[in-house]
Amino acid sequence: MYQVAVLEAVVQWNIETILLWLLLGGIAGWLASIVMRRDGSMGIGMNIVVGIIGAVIGGVVMNLLGAPGATGINWRSLLVAFVGAVVLLAIINLFKRGSVR
């Protein structure tokens, strides 16, 4: 029974899903970089990385608050990834610049 569940989870991760997650991460990272005034120093690759890491951070924060985190490719997940990306960039700014923004 366990093997079937794992196989179904693997089958759902096709190339379209991966590309959509990269797109969602890129949008979240790009929006966060604009808000945090780092847009000029980040390229598309870093925006994607920041957005994906932001989705993980946002998901952890949302779970700690008792709410679901990134639930799929939808507006809620974009918002969670955006908030997490802003938190990530604020932490990076704090160490690099000495201020959050």
Backbone torsions as a table, in degrees:
resi	resn	phi	psi	omega
1	MET	NA	-41.2	-178.8
2	TYR	-64.7	-39.8	-178.7
3	GLN	-63.6	-35.8	179.4
4	VAL	-65.5	-42.2	179.2
5	ALA	-63.3	-41.0	178.8
6	VAL	-65.8	-42.4	179.6
7	LEU	-62.8	-41.9	177.9
8	GLU	-63.3	-39.6	179.1
9	ALA	-65.5	-38.0	179.3
10	VAL	-70.0	-40.0	-178.4
11	VAL	-64.6	-33.9	-178.5
12	GLN	-68.3	-22.1	179.6
13	TRP	-87.3	83.5	176.4
14	ASN	-100.8	179.9	-175.4
15	ILE	-63.2	-34.9	179.6
16	GLU	-65.7	-41.9	179.5
17	THR	-64.1	-43.3	179.5
18	ILE	-63.0	-43.6	178.7
19	LEU	-64.3	-38.1	178.4
20	LEU	-67.1	-38.1	176.5
21	TRP	-66.2	-37.9	176.4
22	LEU	-64.5	-40.2	177.9
23	LEU	-64.1	-46.1	179.4
24	LEU	-61.7	-43.0	177.4
25	GLY	-63.5	-40.2	178.4
26	GLY	-63.8	-42.4	179.3
27	ILE	-66.1	-45.9	-179.9
28	ALA	-62.5	-43.6	179.1
29	GLY	-65.8	-38.9	179.4
30	TRP	-66.0	-45.6	178.7
31	LEU	-63.0	-41.0	178.6
32	ALA	-65.2	-38.2	179.9
33	SER	-67.4	-31.8	175.7
34	ILE	-68.1	-46.9	-179.0
35	VAL	-62.5	-38.9	-176.8
36	MET	-91.0	8.1	176.8
37	ARG	58.5	43.0	177.2
38	ARG	-121.6	13.4	-173.2
39	ASP	-61.7	-36.8	-178.1
40	GLY	-70.6	-24.0	-175.7
41	SER	-98.9	1.1	-176.9
42	MET	-120.4	135.4	175.1
43	GLY	-94.8	-175.7	-177.6
44	ILE	-64.1	-36.7	179.0
45	GLY	-62.9	-45.3	179.0
46	MET	-67.6	-35.0	176.4
47	ASN	-61.0	-42.8	179.1
48	ILE	-64.0	-46.1	-179.4
49	VAL	-62.5	-46.0	179.8
50	VAL	-62.9	-40.2	179.4
51	GLY	-66.0	-41.1	-179.9
52	ILE	-69.5	-44.5	176.0
53	ILE	-64.0	-37.3	176.5
54	GLY	-62.1	-36.0	177.2
55	ALA	-64.3	-38.5	178.0
56	VAL	-66.9	-47.4	179.3
57	ILE	-62.0	-46.5	178.9
58	GLY	-61.7	-38.6	178.2
59	GLY	-64.5	-41.0	178.1
60	VAL	-64.3	-45.7	179.9
61	VAL	-61.9	-44.4	-179.6
62	MET	-63.9	-40.1	177.8
63	ASN	-65.1	-37.2	176.6
64	LEU	-65.0	-31.3	177.8
65	LEU	-83.2	-4.4	178.0
66	GLY	89.9	10.4	179.6
67	ALA	-112.6	154.7	177.4
68	PRO	-69.2	148.6	179.0
69	GLY	-87.0	-131.0	177.9
70	ALA	-69.4	118.2	-172.5
71	THR	-107.8	2.8	-177.7
72	GLY	149.7	-165.0	179.6
73	ILE	-95.1	93.5	-177.3
74	ASN	-155.8	179.4	-177.3
75	TRP	-64.7	-36.5	180.0
76	ARG	-62.5	-44.0	179.4
77	SER	-65.2	-37.7	177.0
78	LEU	-62.2	-42.3	178.8
79	LEU	-65.1	-43.0	178.3
80	VAL	-62.1	-45.4	179.1
81	ALA	-63.9	-39.9	178.8
82	PHE	-62.2	-48.3	-179.6
83	VAL	-62.6	-43.3	177.8
84	GLY	-63.4	-38.8	179.0
85	ALA	-66.8	-37.6	176.4
86	VAL	-63.8	-42.8	177.7
87	VAL	-61.0	-45.7	179.0
88	LEU	-59.5	-47.8	-179.7
89	LEU	-67.0	-32.4	176.6
90	ALA	-64.8	-41.0	178.3
91	ILE	-65.6	-43.4	178.5
92	ILE	-62.5	-44.9	178.2
93	ASN	-61.1	-39.1	-179.0
94	LEU	-60.2	-40.3	179.9
95	PHE	-79.5	-36.1	-176.5
96	LYS	-82.8	-43.2	-173.4
97	ARG	-105.4	-17.3	-177.4
98	GLY	86.3	1.4	175.3
99	SER	-141.1	160.1	-177.0
100	VAL	-68.1	-38.9	-179.5
101	ARG	-117.3	NA	NA
